[in-house]
Amino acid sequence: MNLLKKILGLVWMILGPAAIVFLIIEAAKKISAKPTQDVYLPWIIIITVFTPIAIGMVIFGWYAWKGEYDLSSKVD
């Protein structure tokens, strides 16, 4: 189970930045196709809201990768 947590931690650390890059690429495609306020304003809001979530995913993944969530490392 601890190995699974470490592997999933690595997955979270990769998914956070990948999601931000994907959102920026998609926003650039949509904005370049129709550059109006009705298009770019929602994308700016989506990217602004999702960036802290993605940073949290990376932090969560880092702690999982380092073994902070391992059951055997807890001291009572």
Secondary structure by P-SEA (a helix, b strand, c coil): caaaaaaaaaaaaaaaaaaaaaaaaaaaaaaaaccccccaaaaaaaaaaaaaaaaaaaaaaaaaaacccccccccc
